[in-house]
Each structure stands twice: as structure tokens, then as C-alpha cells.
Amino acid sequence: MGKKTGIRPAYKTPELLGAAVLDGQRAALARAITLIESRNPEHRKSARILLEQILPHTGNAIRLGITGVPGVGKSTTIDTFGRQLTSTGLKVAVLAVDPSSTRTGGSILGDKTRMEFLSRDPRAFIRPSPSAGTLGGVTARTRETMLLCEAAGYDVIIVETVGIGQSETAVANMVDFFLVLMLPGAGDELQGIKKGILEIADLIAVNKADGDGTSRATAAAADYRSALHILTPKSTTWAPPVMTISGMHNEGLDDLWQEICSFRDQMQASGEWYDNRKIQQVSWMQQLLEERLVGLVRDHPSIGFLVSELENKVRAGKIPASLAVDQIMMNLPNFGAS
């Protein structure tokens, strides 16, 4: 049974695994995440049973997304910030998405070594996951992983992106609060910042505001505030603040948490908190539907062969991509839902 479902014998069934997750067992949570990340059809069946079981016990955590360019200090900030939260009694889960090796598909950076202090905290759970080339550095199952962590009793879920600039909106569309970390010394750098990243930020924090970097961070914060003034806020309830912090020296992180809590309180009072989550759920359903349909097409023997054949023709310049898609669509009714 364990071999078929992808569940260790200690848990026997998806239901027992789910009960162990709800009981807050860390080993069960890790095993459950591995199960939902599996592409094995049998494992996917078990994962669906598991997710249906834990769903009523989700939704109570604050979901935070954190992004920023490499070198801005995301992991150091999360390490310090996470330990500060756990010291107040909160349980923190960090879903740190690593770049993937193009050769092995595995994680490169090893988040548990990058967050060495938080990784030893009994009230914290860190899950490094290879992005496997996913747009925006977000794994395909990050949303389900968040639900599992919430069911296991974690109060704050932090999703750290790779920060490669592909699609931060992928993270912003699955969390409640989106934090953008910036480096000191905006200057010319400000000119190269995508307008979109400022539009989706709920707060901008200029990191490394310590020592010689303090004055540069303060100046950069002023530049970012000016930039935000010319943009239309994504919510009439909340105007994204700009602040300076030092993740290395734990400066400004108390204020950061207060801003996050203020955001939660204001958004919940206006109803936007709950409306945004509903919109995110429907969006996720649509993404899963597209993913499943593409999988059906590629996995079906005859259609999959046709797709490969048409790809070769498009690559060789024999037919346009639009015509190739038309031919695929014309053949879809012939394979049904098998």
C-alpha cells in the first residue's frame, strides 16, 4: 500500500497521513509535501484525498511573499525575521524556492544552510524546493504546500522567490502580502526597476541599512517613495509604505511586522483580504485546468506523437505555429478524456 500511494508504511493511507499533518507532526508534513509534488498518477490520487481532508483546516495563516534581486539579503532577512516571529510564539514556515540545476533538476543553493539559525528553530519549518525552471521561480505545487503548512498549525507562511525577475506576479497572486526588498543606493538602479514590481508591492524595504549603508539606504527609500507617488495603488485601502531595514542586524524588523499586521487588519476590515483569496483560488483552478489539459494532450499516444511531429515542422519553418495549433485542436475530439 505504501509503495502504491507514495506514503511511508507508518502512515498507511492518505487519511492517516492527513491526520498526522493536522497533529502537527513535522515528518508527516514533509512527507505530505513530497507526495503532492510527485507527478506519479497514483501519488496524485492520494494527494487529492489528502488535500480534501486538510482543506477545512486551512486559511488562518498570514501568507507573505518576499522577492528581491540576488544579493539583496532575502535569506538573511528571512532568517532573522523568522526567528523574531518564533520568539513571540508564532510558528513560521518558509517555502524557499531554489534555482534548479539544469543537469539534475535539484536545488542548487540549499536553503537550510542559508538560514542556519531558523532551520534549528523548533517552531520553524523550512522547505527548499527546486523551481525546475518554473516561471518566476515558483514550484507548481507551492499553493498546496502553503495549505499543508496552514493545516499543520503554522501561523506565518513565507514564500521566498529566486528573485530572477521573470514573474514576481506569480508569487504576488498567491499570497496576502507581497514584500519587495531593495538595495541601498537607488540612483541609476531606480531607472531600471520594472514598473510592474512597484505596482504589485505591498511594502518596499530597503535592506542593508546599517553602518556605511545607512545614509544610502535612507536616500534610496526617498527615491522609491517618489516613484510610488506617480503610480496608482492596487488597493484604495492601502498605500504601500517604504522603509529601511537591516536583516543582518535585526533593525527595523519590528516595524516591518507591525506594518504587515496593520495591512492585515485594514484589508480584513474592508473585506479585500477575503475577496483577494477567493480570486486567487479561482485563478489557481484555471492554471491547474490549463496544466491538466496540456498534460492530457502530451500524454495521449496519438496526440502526443502529433504534437512532436508538428513541433519539428514548426522548428524547420515548414508550417506556422498557428496552423500547428489548429491541427492539434482539430484532433482533440478524437481522444476524449482518456
C-alpha positions as CSV (number, residue, x, y, z in Angstrom):
1,M,0.0,0.0,0.0
2,G,2.8,2.4,1.0
3,K,4.6,1.8,-2.3
4,K,1.5,2.4,-4.4
5,T,0.5,5.6,-2.7
6,G,3.9,7.1,-2.2
7,I,3.2,7.2,1.5
8,R,5.6,5.5,4.0
9,P,4.2,2.5,5.8
10,A,4.0,4.4,9.1
11,Y,1.1,6.4,7.7
12,K,-0.5,3.6,5.7
13,T,-3.2,5.8,3.9
14,P,-3.7,9.4,2.8
15,E,-6.2,9.8,5.6
16,L,-3.6,8.7,8.3
17,L,-1.0,11.0,6.7
18,G,-3.5,13.9,6.8
19,A,-4.3,13.2,10.5
20,A,-0.6,13.3,11.3
21,V,-0.3,16.6,9.4
22,L,-3.2,18.1,11.4
23,D,-1.5,16.8,14.5
24,G,1.5,19.0,13.7
25,Q,4.0,16.2,13.0
26,R,6.9,17.7,11.1
27,A,7.9,14.3,9.5
28,A,4.3,13.9,8.2
29,L,4.3,17.4,6.8
30,A,7.5,16.8,4.9
31,R,6.1,13.5,3.6
32,A,2.8,15.2,2.6
33,I,4.7,17.9,0.6
34,T,6.7,15.3,-1.2
35,L,3.5,13.5,-2.0
36,I,1.8,16.5,-3.6
37,E,5.0,17.4,-5.5
38,S,5.0,13.9,-7.2
39,R,3.9,13.6,-10.8
40,N,3.1,9.9,-10.4
41,P,-0.6,9.4,-11.2
42,E,-1.2,7.1,-8.2
43,H,0.5,9.7,-5.9
44,R,-1.7,12.4,-7.4
45,K,-4.8,10.4,-6.4
46,S,-3.5,10.1,-2.8
47,A,-2.6,13.8,-2.8
48,R,-6.2,14.8,-3.8
49,I,-7.6,12.8,-0.9
50,L,-5.1,14.4,1.4
51,L,-5.9,17.9,0.3
52,E,-9.6,17.4,0.6
53,Q,-9.1,16.2,4.2
54,I,-7.0,19.2,5.3
55,L,-8.7,22.0,3.4
56,P,-11.3,22.8,6.2
57,H,-8.3,23.4,8.5
58,T,-6.6,26.0,6.3
59,G,-6.7,29.7,5.7
60,N,-5.8,31.0,9.2
61,A,-2.1,32.0,8.4
62,I,-0.7,35.2,7.0
63,R,0.8,34.4,3.6
64,L,3.9,36.5,2.8
65,G,5.8,36.7,-0.4
66,I,9.3,38.1,-0.4
67,T,11.3,38.9,-3.5
68,G,14.4,40.9,-4.5
69,V,17.4,40.7,-6.7
70,P,20.1,38.2,-5.8
71,G,22.4,39.7,-3.2
72,V,19.7,41.9,-1.6
73,G,19.7,39.7,1.5
74,K,16.5,37.8,1.3
75,S,17.6,34.7,3.1
76,T,19.4,36.6,5.8
77,T,16.4,38.8,6.4
78,I,14.0,35.8,6.5
79,D,16.4,34.0,8.9
80,T,16.4,36.9,11.3
81,F,12.7,37.9,10.8
82,G,11.5,34.3,11.2
83,R,13.4,33.9,14.5
84,Q,11.9,37.2,15.7
85,L,8.4,35.9,15.0
86,T,9.0,32.5,16.6
87,S,10.3,34.2,19.7
88,T,6.8,35.7,20.2
89,G,5.3,32.2,20.0
90,L,4.3,32.2,16.3
91,K,5.1,29.2,14.1
92,V,6.7,30.1,10.8
93,A,7.0,28.0,7.6
94,V,9.4,29.1,4.9
95,L,8.9,27.8,1.4
96,A,12.2,28.8,-0.2
97,V,12.3,28.2,-3.9
98,D,15.8,27.4,-5.2
99,P,17.1,27.7,-8.7
100,S,17.2,24.3,-10.3
101,S,20.3,22.5,-11.7
102,T,19.8,22.2,-15.4
103,R,21.6,18.8,-15.1
104,T,19.9,17.2,-12.2
105,G,16.8,19.3,-11.6
106,G,17.7,19.6,-7.9
107,S,18.1,22.6,-5.7
108,I,21.4,24.5,-6.0
109,L,21.6,26.8,-3.0
110,G,20.4,24.6,-0.2
111,D,18.1,26.9,1.9
112,K,18.7,25.2,5.2
113,T,22.3,26.2,5.1
114,R,21.4,29.8,4.0
115,M,19.0,30.0,7.0
116,E,21.2,28.2,9.5
117,F,19.6,29.7,12.7
118,L,16.0,29.5,11.7
119,S,16.5,25.9,10.4
120,R,17.3,24.8,14.0
121,D,14.3,26.6,15.5
122,P,11.6,24.0,16.6
123,R,8.8,26.5,15.8
124,A,10.0,26.9,12.2
125,F,9.8,24.7,9.2
126,I,11.9,25.3,6.1
127,R,11.2,23.6,2.8
128,P,13.6,24.1,0.0
129,S,12.1,23.2,-3.4
130,P,13.8,23.3,-6.8
131,S,12.0,25.6,-9.2
132,A,12.6,23.2,-12.1
133,G,12.6,26.1,-14.5
134,T,9.1,27.3,-13.5
135,L,8.3,30.8,-14.5
136,G,9.1,33.2,-11.6
137,G,10.8,30.5,-9.6
138,V,7.6,29.2,-8.1
139,T,7.1,25.5,-7.9
140,A,3.9,24.1,-9.4
141,R,2.7,22.9,-6.0
142,T,3.6,25.9,-3.9
143,R,-0.1,26.7,-3.2
144,E,-0.9,23.2,-2.0
145,T,2.3,23.3,0.2
146,M,1.0,26.5,1.8
147,L,-2.3,24.8,2.6
148,L,-0.5,21.8,4.2
149,C,1.6,24.2,6.4
150,E,-1.5,26.0,7.5
151,A,-3.2,22.7,8.3
152,A,-0.1,21.8,10.4
153,G,-0.6,24.9,12.5
154,Y,1.8,27.4,11.1
155,D,0.8,31.0,11.6
156,V,3.0,32.7,9.1
157,I,3.9,31.2,5.7
158,I,6.8,32.9,3.8
159,V,7.4,32.2,0.2
160,E,10.8,33.3,-1.0
161,T,11.3,33.7,-4.7
162,V,14.5,33.2,-6.6
163,G,14.5,36.9,-7.5
164,I,15.5,36.3,-11.1
165,G,12.9,38.9,-12.4
166,Q,10.9,36.5,-14.6
167,S,7.5,36.8,-13.0
168,E,7.1,38.1,-9.4
169,T,3.4,38.3,-10.1
170,A,3.3,34.5,-9.8
171,V,4.1,34.9,-6.1
172,A,2.1,38.1,-5.6
173,N,-1.0,36.2,-6.8
174,M,-0.8,33.5,-4.2
175,V,0.0,35.5,-1.0
176,D,-1.7,38.1,1.1
177,F,1.2,40.5,1.4
178,F,4.0,41.0,-1.1
179,L,7.3,42.4,0.2
180,V,9.9,43.7,-2.2
181,L,13.5,44.1,-0.8
182,M,15.7,46.7,-2.4
183,L,19.4,47.5,-2.2
184,P,20.7,50.9,-0.9
185,G,21.8,53.5,-3.4
186,A,18.9,53.5,-5.8
187,G,20.2,56.2,-8.2
188,D,20.6,54.7,-11.7
189,E,19.2,51.4,-10.4
190,L,15.8,53.0,-9.9
191,Q,15.7,53.7,-13.7
192,G,16.0,50.0,-14.4
193,I,13.3,48.8,-12.0
194,K,10.3,47.4,-13.7
195,K,7.2,49.5,-13.1
196,G,5.3,46.3,-12.6
197,I,7.2,45.2,-9.5
198,L,6.4,48.5,-7.8
199,E,2.8,48.2,-8.7
200,I,2.4,44.8,-7.0
201,A,4.4,45.6,-3.9
202,D,2.5,46.0,-0.6
203,L,5.7,47.3,1.0
204,I,9.2,48.2,-0.2
205,A,12.0,47.7,2.3
206,V,15.5,48.9,1.5
207,N,17.8,46.4,3.2
208,K,21.3,46.7,4.5
209,A,20.5,50.0,6.2
210,D,23.4,49.6,8.6
211,G,26.9,51.1,9.0
212,D,28.1,53.0,5.9
213,G,25.0,51.8,4.1
214,T,22.5,53.7,6.4
215,S,22.6,57.1,4.6
216,R,22.5,55.4,1.1
217,A,19.5,53.3,2.2
218,T,17.7,56.4,3.5
219,A,18.3,58.2,0.3
220,A,17.1,55.2,-1.7
221,A,13.9,54.9,0.3
222,A,13.1,58.6,-0.5
223,D,13.6,57.8,-4.2
224,Y,11.3,54.8,-4.0
225,R,8.6,56.9,-2.2
226,S,8.8,59.4,-5.0
227,A,8.4,56.6,-7.6
228,L,5.4,55.2,-5.8
229,H,3.6,58.6,-5.8
230,I,3.2,58.5,-9.6
231,L,1.7,55.0,-9.6
232,T,-1.9,54.1,-8.9
233,P,-2.1,51.8,-5.7
234,K,-3.5,48.4,-6.4
235,S,-5.9,49.0,-3.4
236,T,-7.7,52.1,-2.2
237,T,-7.4,50.7,1.3
238,W,-3.6,50.5,1.5
239,A,-0.8,52.8,0.3
240,P,2.4,50.8,0.1
241,P,5.0,52.2,2.6
242,V,8.7,52.4,2.1
243,M,11.0,51.7,5.0
244,T,14.7,50.8,5.7
245,I,15.8,47.7,7.5
246,S,18.8,45.6,8.3
247,G,18.2,41.9,8.1
248,M,21.7,41.2,9.2
249,H,21.5,43.3,12.4
250,N,17.7,42.9,13.1
251,E,17.0,46.6,12.7
252,G,13.5,47.7,11.5
253,L,12.0,44.3,11.5
254,D,9.7,45.0,14.5
255,D,8.3,47.9,12.4
256,L,8.1,45.6,9.4
257,W,5.9,43.2,11.3
258,Q,3.7,46.0,12.6
259,E,3.1,47.2,9.0
260,I,2.2,43.7,7.9
261,C,-0.3,43.4,10.8
262,S,-1.7,46.8,10.0
263,F,-2.2,45.7,6.4
264,R,-4.0,42.6,7.5
265,D,-6.3,44.4,9.9
266,Q,-7.2,47.1,7.3
267,M,-7.7,44.6,4.5
268,Q,-9.8,42.3,6.6
269,A,-11.9,45.2,7.8
270,S,-12.6,46.3,4.2
271,G,-13.2,42.7,3.0
272,E,-10.4,42.8,0.4
273,W,-8.4,40.2,2.3
274,Y,-11.1,37.6,1.7
275,D,-12.0,38.8,-1.8
276,N,-8.4,38.5,-2.9
277,R,-8.1,35.0,-1.6
278,K,-11.2,34.0,-3.5
279,I,-9.9,35.5,-6.7
280,Q,-6.6,33.7,-6.1
281,Q,-8.3,30.3,-5.7
282,V,-10.3,30.7,-9.0
283,S,-7.1,31.8,-10.7
284,W,-5.3,28.7,-9.4
285,M,-8.1,26.5,-10.6
286,Q,-7.8,27.9,-14.1
287,Q,-4.0,27.4,-14.1
288,L,-4.4,23.8,-12.9
289,L,-7.0,23.2,-15.7
290,E,-4.6,24.5,-18.3
291,E,-1.8,22.4,-16.9
292,R,-4.0,19.3,-16.8
293,L,-5.2,19.8,-20.4
294,V,-1.7,20.2,-21.7
295,G,-0.8,17.1,-19.8
296,L,-3.7,15.2,-21.4
297,V,-2.5,16.3,-24.8
298,R,1.1,15.4,-24.3
299,D,0.5,12.1,-22.6
300,H,-2.0,10.7,-25.1
301,P,-0.1,8.4,-27.5
302,S,-1.6,9.6,-30.8
303,I,-1.9,13.3,-29.9
304,G,1.5,13.4,-28.2
305,F,3.0,12.0,-31.4
306,L,1.2,14.6,-33.4
307,V,2.5,17.4,-31.2
308,S,6.1,16.2,-31.5
309,E,5.7,15.9,-35.3
310,L,4.2,19.4,-35.6
311,E,6.9,20.8,-33.3
312,N,9.5,19.5,-35.8
313,K,7.7,21.1,-38.7
314,V,7.4,24.5,-36.9
315,R,11.1,24.3,-35.9
316,A,12.0,23.6,-39.5
317,G,9.9,26.5,-40.7
318,K,7.5,24.3,-42.7
319,I,4.3,25.5,-41.1
320,P,3.4,28.5,-38.9
321,A,2.8,27.9,-35.2
322,S,-0.9,28.9,-35.5
323,L,-1.5,26.3,-38.1
324,A,0.1,23.6,-35.9
325,V,-2.2,24.5,-33.0
326,D,-5.2,24.4,-35.4
327,Q,-4.3,20.9,-36.4
328,I,-3.9,19.8,-32.8
329,M,-7.3,21.3,-31.9
330,M,-9.0,19.5,-34.8
331,N,-7.7,16.2,-33.4
332,L,-8.7,16.8,-29.8
333,P,-12.3,15.4,-30.1
334,N,-10.8,12.1,-31.2
335,F,-9.1,11.1,-27.9
336,G,-11.8,12.0,-25.4
337,A,-10.8,12.1,-21.8
338,S,-8.6,9.0,-21.8
